Amino acid sequence: VTLAKGNRSRQVTNACKKYGGFYLGSIGGPAAILAKNCIRNVEVLDNEEDGMEAVWKIDVENFPAFIVVDDKGDDFFKEWLG
């Protein structure tokens, strides 16, 4: 499962389908409030030198998110982005 706030490339959609992954989206505006209230723990798993592009494990509770790409390759944004 990955989490962000926008659409992803066709390669991400294909990878979700191939490996059974999910890409979740959340709203970007209230990020500071969500971080304060919902994030319980954060740790870097790999590529720490890449900063925000590293692989992070984030434990959350009651974090509002929705499925953007599912494990069948269905993409929420496809209708608008083609």
C-alpha positions, 0 to 999 in steps of 0.5 A: 500500500502506498499513500499520497494525494494525486494521481500516479503514472500508468507504471504504478497502476500496472505494478498494483495489478501485477503485485496486488498493491493498492495506492491510496489518496488523501486530501492535501490541504490539511496535512499538518492537522492529519499528521498531528492527529493521525500519524503514530510512528514514522521510520525510514526503511530504505534509501534514507539519503533520498529524503522525502523520496526514501521508502518510509513506514508510517503507522496511522490511525483514523487517517482519511484515505480512499482507493485511487488504484486497486489491485486489479489495476482500476484507476480512479483518475482514468476517467478524467486523465484518459 
